[in-house]
Amino acid sequence: MAQTETKHELTSEACEKITQIIKAREGQEGSLINILHETQEYLGYIPYSAQKFIAELTGVPLAEIYGVVTFYSRFTTEPVGKYKVAVCLGTACYVKGSDKVLEKVEQCLKIKAGQTSEDGMYSISATRCIGACGLAPVMTVNEDVYGKLLPEQVADILKKYEE
């Protein structure tokens, strides 16, 4: 993940990388989402400055880029933590108590859903169905999936990610 000089300002290194990402997809129809994915993979998020830079280089209107970034839940305009904790609030999970799991996660990490811890280690999100209804309620930490959760298990799971 690249570092930015100040909040949301792109470094010259970041501008070079985004330029390479765009050039690699030059002439490919419908490449905007791929450009945005690769930019987010590199930066960790897609700040306004990156959206503006992409608009300038591709000729795609900034409003269109912003619309795509804010429409798809996989894109984020704010930095996220090293560990992305997501609690499914889809119907099957919710019925089986995922709201209590989410409350416990928030309590343990001392942040709310939609926030990132000050140290940049954790972000919490309340998600919709992740397709693991048979494991309800489900929580993920990055790519790790924890199912049939009880709120009492949350603290021990999160301890695995302490450094």
C-alpha positions in Angstrom: 0.0 0.0 0.0 1.4 3.4 -0.9 1.8 6.2 1.6 0.3 9.6 1.0 2.1 12.8 2.0 -0.9 14.5 3.6 -4.4 13.4 4.0 -5.7 12.5 0.6 -2.9 14.1 -1.4 -1.2 12.0 -4.0 2.6 11.5 -3.9 4.5 11.7 -7.2 5.1 7.9 -6.8 1.3 7.4 -6.5 0.7 9.5 -9.6 3.3 7.5 -11.5 1.6 4.2 -10.5 -1.9 5.4 -11.4 -0.6 6.6 -14.7 0.9 3.1 -15.3 -2.4 1.5 -14.3 -4.3 3.7 -16.8 -1.8 3.2 -19.7 -2.0 -0.6 -19.3 -5.7 -0.4 -20.0 -5.6 2.3 -22.7 -8.1 1.6 -25.4 -10.0 -1.0 -23.4 -13.6 -0.3 -23.4 -15.2 -0.4 -19.9 -11.9 -0.3 -18.1 -12.8 2.3 -15.5 -13.8 -0.3 -12.8 -10.6 -2.2 -13.3 -8.6 1.1 -13.1 -10.4 2.0 -9.8 -9.8 -1.5 -8.4 -6.1 -1.4 -9.1 -5.9 2.1 -7.8 -7.6 1.1 -4.5 -5.4 -2.0 -4.3 -2.4 0.3 -4.5 -3.5 3.1 -2.3 -5.8 1.2 0.0 -8.7 3.5 -0.9 -9.7 6.0 -3.6 -9.4 9.6 -2.3 -10.9 12.5 -4.2 -7.4 13.5 -5.4 -7.0 10.1 -7.1 -10.5 10.3 -8.6 -9.6 13.7 -10.0 -6.3 12.5 -11.4 -8.0 9.5 -13.0 -10.6 11.8 -14.6 -7.9 14.1 -16.0 -5.9 11.2 -17.5 -8.9 9.2 -18.9 -11.2 12.0 -20.0 -14.0 10.3 -18.0 -16.0 13.0 -16.1 -15.1 13.3 -12.4 -18.9 13.0 -11.6 -19.0 9.7 -13.4 -15.9 8.4 -11.5 -17.3 9.6 -8.2 -20.7 7.9 -9.0 -19.0 4.6 -9.6 -16.8 4.8 -6.5 -19.8 5.7 -4.3 -22.2 3.2 -5.9 -20.1 0.0 -5.4 -19.6 -1.0 -1.8 -16.2 -2.5 -2.5 -14.8 0.9 -3.1 -13.9 3.3 -0.3 -13.0 6.9 -0.3 -11.5 6.8 3.2 -8.5 4.8 4.5 -9.3 1.5 6.0 -7.6 -0.6 8.6 -5.1 -3.3 8.1 -7.7 -5.7 9.4 -11.1 -5.2 7.9 -13.7 -6.7 10.2 -17.1 -7.2 8.6 -20.2 -8.5 10.3 -23.0 -9.8 8.1 -26.4 -8.3 8.9 -28.2 -10.2 6.1 -31.5 -11.8 7.1 -30.2 -15.2 8.1 -27.3 -13.8 10.2 -29.5 -11.1 11.8 -32.1 -13.6 12.8 -29.4 -15.6 14.5 -28.0 -12.6 16.4 -25.4 -10.9 14.2 -26.5 -7.5 15.7 -25.1 -8.7 19.1 -21.9 -9.9 17.4 -21.5 -6.4 15.8 -22.1 -4.7 19.2 -19.4 -6.9 20.7 -16.9 -6.1 17.9 -17.6 -2.4 18.3 -17.1 -2.7 22.1 -13.8 -4.7 21.7 -12.3 -2.3 19.2 -13.8 0.9 20.7 -15.0 2.1 17.3 -18.3 1.9 15.4 -19.3 0.3 12.1 -18.0 2.5 9.3 -15.0 3.7 11.4 -11.3 2.9 11.4 -9.3 2.8 14.6 -6.9 5.7 15.2 -3.9 3.4 14.9 -5.1 2.3 11.5 -5.2 -1.4 12.5 -9.0 -2.1 12.3 -12.0 -1.0 10.3 -15.5 -2.3 11.0 -18.3 -2.7 8.5 -21.8 -4.0 8.7 -22.4 -5.9 5.5 -25.3 -7.4 3.7 -25.5 -11.1 2.9 -22.1 -12.6 2.1 -23.5 -15.9 0.9 -22.6 -18.0 4.0 -26.1 -18.3 5.4 -25.5 -21.8 6.6 -22.8 -20.5 8.9 -25.0 -17.7 10.3 -24.1 -15.4 12.1 -20.9 -14.7 10.2 -18.0 -12.3 10.7 -15.0 -11.9 8.5 -11.6 -10.5 9.2 -10.0 -9.7 5.8 -10.3 -13.1 4.1 -10.8 -15.2 7.2 -14.5 -16.3 7.8 -15.9 -17.1 11.3 -19.3 -18.7 11.4 -21.9 -19.8 13.9 -20.6 -17.0 16.1 -21.6 -16.1 19.6 -20.7 -12.6 21.0 -18.6 -14.3 23.6 -16.2 -15.6 20.9 -15.5 -12.2 19.4 -12.7 -11.0 21.8 -10.7 -14.2 21.3 -11.0 -14.0 17.6 -9.8 -10.4 17.5 -6.9 -11.2 19.8 -5.5 -13.3 16.9 -4.9 -10.1 14.9 -3.1 -8.1 17.6 0.5 -7.4 16.8 
